[in-house]
Amino acid sequence: MRRIALYGKGGIGKSTTTSNLSVMLAKQGYRVMQIGCDPKADSTRMLTGGKKIRPILEIISSGNKDPVLDELITNGDCGVICAECGGPTPGVGCAGRGIISAFEILDRLKAFETVKPDFVLYDVLGDVVCGGFAMPLRKGYAREVYIVTSGEMMSMYAAANIATAVSQFSSMGYAQLCGIIQNSRNVTDEDRLVSDLAQECATEVVARIPRDSIVQESESKCMTVASGNRENRYLDAVALLAEHIVSHPPMS
């Protein structure tokens, strides 16, 4: 089982990238589980036809202290298993604690032993790398980390901060930074900017995903680009990313 976390600044396109990658891997015959680690609980909505699934934290906060696994996970497009950690009411409580609580419940219910995924993809908000949001990097929850960024200044700034945090966890044997995913925004000289960032972070750019209107077209239909059969440059880039991840030797 490969456990992979995708980090990046809010709004950079992590959920879109992660969902398309999940479907691409599933279409190749792999069993995939995608776990949203954002309080908005909207990581998997394009895998469920636009339906927002009930987050784990909401389920246990409603008084259901002993949920069964089927209440916490949902079958999505192409058989991708979907789960959302969720978070507290905005302005109240710690969002990171929602991630911790959700992971503890999934562990208690032996979710991974039951689902038996080949790949677990964590979609993680990375504006702030606090203890809660770093949770996927701890205790072996995620062993491989990819950072999604564009050539925009604030996106790269967040990516550099995330890379620093991952480096600290890597030194303790928890996880390793496996590369940067460029989710292009048509910034001037974007390829060079992101390549320079990767070099500064002692890693590589593993995919350059072009900005394409087909993403918005697909999302207006509440589906991923990868769900369709239409060939396009966006899908070609996601396919190359999937190929890289499959062929990349897993961290021991």
C-alpha positions in Angstrom: 0.0 0.0 0.0 1.4 3.4 -1.1 0.4 6.3 1.2 0.8 9.7 -0.6 0.0 13.2 0.6 -0.5 16.1 -1.7 0.1 19.4 0.0 -0.2 23.0 -1.3 -1.6 26.4 -0.7 -5.4 26.7 -0.5 -7.0 27.2 -3.9 -4.0 26.0 -5.9 -5.9 23.0 -7.3 -4.9 20.2 -5.0 -8.4 18.6 -4.9 -8.8 18.8 -8.7 -5.3 17.3 -9.2 -5.8 14.6 -6.5 -9.2 13.6 -7.8 -8.0 13.3 -11.4 -5.0 11.4 -10.3 -7.2 9.0 -8.2 -9.4 8.3 -11.2 -6.4 7.8 -13.5 -4.9 5.3 -11.1 -8.2 3.5 -10.7 -8.6 3.2 -14.5 -5.2 1.5 -14.5 -6.6 -1.2 -12.3 -5.4 0.0 -8.9 -7.6 0.2 -5.8 -7.5 3.8 -4.7 -8.7 5.6 -1.5 -8.8 9.4 -1.4 -9.0 11.2 2.0 -9.8 14.9 2.1 -8.0 16.6 5.0 -9.6 20.1 4.6 -12.3 21.4 7.0 -14.4 22.3 3.9 -14.7 18.6 3.2 -14.9 19.1 -0.5 -11.9 17.1 -1.8 -14.0 14.3 -3.2 -17.0 16.1 -4.5 -16.0 15.6 -8.2 -15.8 11.8 -7.5 -19.3 11.7 -6.1 -21.2 13.5 -8.8 -21.0 16.8 -6.9 -22.5 15.3 -3.8 -20.8 16.4 -0.6 -20.3 13.4 1.6 -20.7 13.7 5.4 -17.3 14.2 7.0 -16.1 11.9 9.7 -15.8 14.6 12.4 -19.4 15.7 11.9 -20.5 12.1 12.3 -18.7 11.5 15.6 -19.6 15.0 16.8 -23.3 14.3 16.3 -23.2 11.7 19.1 -22.4 8.7 17.0 -19.3 7.6 19.0 -19.3 4.1 17.5 -19.8 4.5 13.7 -19.2 1.6 11.4 -16.8 1.9 8.5 -19.5 2.1 5.8 -20.8 5.3 7.4 -17.4 7.0 7.0 -16.5 6.0 3.4 -18.3 6.3 0.1 -17.8 4.6 -3.3 -16.9 7.2 -5.9 -16.2 7.4 -9.6 -14.3 4.4 -11.0 -14.5 2.7 -7.6 -12.4 5.3 -5.8 -13.1 5.0 -2.0 -13.8 8.5 -0.7 -13.6 9.9 2.9 -13.5 13.4 4.3 -12.1 14.3 7.7 -14.0 17.6 8.0 -13.4 20.1 10.8 -15.1 22.2 13.4 -17.5 25.1 12.9 -15.5 28.0 11.4 -14.0 30.1 14.1 -14.5 27.4 16.7 -11.9 24.7 17.7 -8.8 23.4 15.9 -9.2 22.1 12.3 -6.1 20.0 12.7 -7.7 18.2 15.6 -10.4 17.1 13.1 -7.8 15.3 11.0 -6.3 13.6 14.1 -9.7 12.4 15.3 -10.6 11.1 11.8 -7.4 9.2 11.4 -7.8 7.7 14.9 -11.3 6.4 14.0 -10.2 5.0 10.7 -7.4 3.2 12.4 -9.7 1.8 15.1 -12.1 0.5 12.4 -9.2 -1.0 10.5 -10.2 0.9 7.4 -7.1 0.2 5.4 -7.0 -3.5 6.3 -10.7 -3.7 5.2 -10.5 -1.6 2.0 -7.0 -2.9 1.1 -6.1 0.0 -1.3 -3.1 0.0 -3.5 -2.9 3.8 -3.1 -4.1 6.1 -0.4 -4.1 9.8 -1.5 -4.4 12.4 1.2 -5.5 15.9 0.0 -4.1 18.2 2.6 -4.4 22.0 3.0 -0.9 23.4 3.4 -1.2 27.1 4.1 -0.1 26.4 7.7 1.8 23.3 8.6 0.7 23.0 12.2 0.6 19.8 14.2 -2.8 18.8 12.9 -2.1 19.5 9.2 1.2 17.7 9.6 -0.6 14.7 10.9 -0.5 12.7 7.6 3.3 12.9 7.8 3.4 11.3 11.2 3.2 7.7 12.4 3.5 6.4 8.8 0.1 7.8 7.6 1.8 9.2 4.5 5.2 8.2 3.4 5.5 10.1 0.2 4.8 13.8 -0.3 4.1 15.9 -3.4 3.6 19.6 -3.3 1.2 21.3 -5.8 2.1 24.8 -6.8 1.9 27.3 -9.6 4.4 30.0 -10.5 2.5 32.6 -8.4 4.5 34.1 -5.6 2.3 33.1 -2.6 1.8 29.6 -3.9 5.6 29.1 -4.2 6.1 30.7 -0.8 3.7 28.2 0.8 5.4 25.4 -1.2 8.8 26.3 0.2 7.4 26.3 3.8 5.8 22.9 3.3 9.1 21.6 1.8 10.9 22.8 5.0 8.4 21.0 7.2 8.6 17.8 5.2 12.4 17.9 5.4 12.2 18.0 9.2 9.9 15.0 9.2 12.1 13.2 6.7 15.1 13.5 9.0 13.0 11.6 11.6 12.2 8.9 9.1 8.5 9.7 8.7 8.1 10.8 5.1 10.0 12.2 2.1 9.4 14.9 -0.5 9.1 13.1 -3.8 8.5 16.1 -6.1 6.7 19.2 -7.1 3.6 19.2 -9.3 3.2 22.4 -11.3 -0.5 23.3 -11.7 0.0 26.0 -14.2 -1.6 29.4 -14.0 0.0 30.9 -17.1 2.3 33.1 -15.1 5.2 34.7 -17.0 8.2 32.4 -17.1 6.3 29.9 -14.9 8.3 26.8 -15.9 11.6 28.4 -14.9 10.2 29.8 -11.6 8.9 26.4 -10.5 12.0 24.6 -11.6 14.1 27.1 -9.6 11.8 26.4 -6.6 12.3 22.7 -7.0 16.0 23.1 -7.0 15.9 25.2 -3.9 13.8 22.5 -2.2 16.3 19.8 -3.3 13.7 18.0 -5.4 12.3 17.9 -8.9 9.3 19.0 -10.9 7.5 15.7 -11.6 4.6 17.1 -13.7 3.6 20.3 -15.4 -0.2 20.3 -15.7 -1.4 22.9 -18.2 -4.2 25.4 -17.5 -7.1 24.1 -19.6 -10.8 25.1 -19.8 -11.7 21.4 -19.9 -11.3 21.4 -16.1 -14.1 23.9 -15.6 -16.2 22.2 -18.2 -15.9 18.9 -16.4 -16.5 20.4 -13.0 -19.6 22.1 -14.2 -20.8 18.5 -14.9 -19.7 17.5 -11.4 -17.0 15.1 -12.8 -13.3 14.9 -13.2 -11.5 15.3 -16.5 -10.2 11.8 -16.1 -13.7 10.4 -15.9 -14.3 11.2 -19.6 -12.8 9.5 -22.6 -11.9 12.7 -24.3 -8.2 13.1 -25.1 -6.6 16.4 -24.1 -3.4 17.9 -22.9 -4.6 18.1 -19.3 -5.3 14.4 -19.2 -2.0 13.6 -20.8 -0.2 15.5 -18.1 -2.1 13.7 -15.3 -1.4 10.4 -17.0 2.4 11.2 -16.9 2.0 12.1 -13.2 0.3 8.8 -12.5 3.0 7.0 -14.5 5.7 8.7 -12.4 4.1 7.8 -9.1 3.6 4.2 -10.1 7.2 3.8 -11.2 8.7 5.8 -8.3 10.1 3.3 -5.8 8.1 3.5 -2.5 9.8 4.7 0.6 10.8 1.7 2.7 
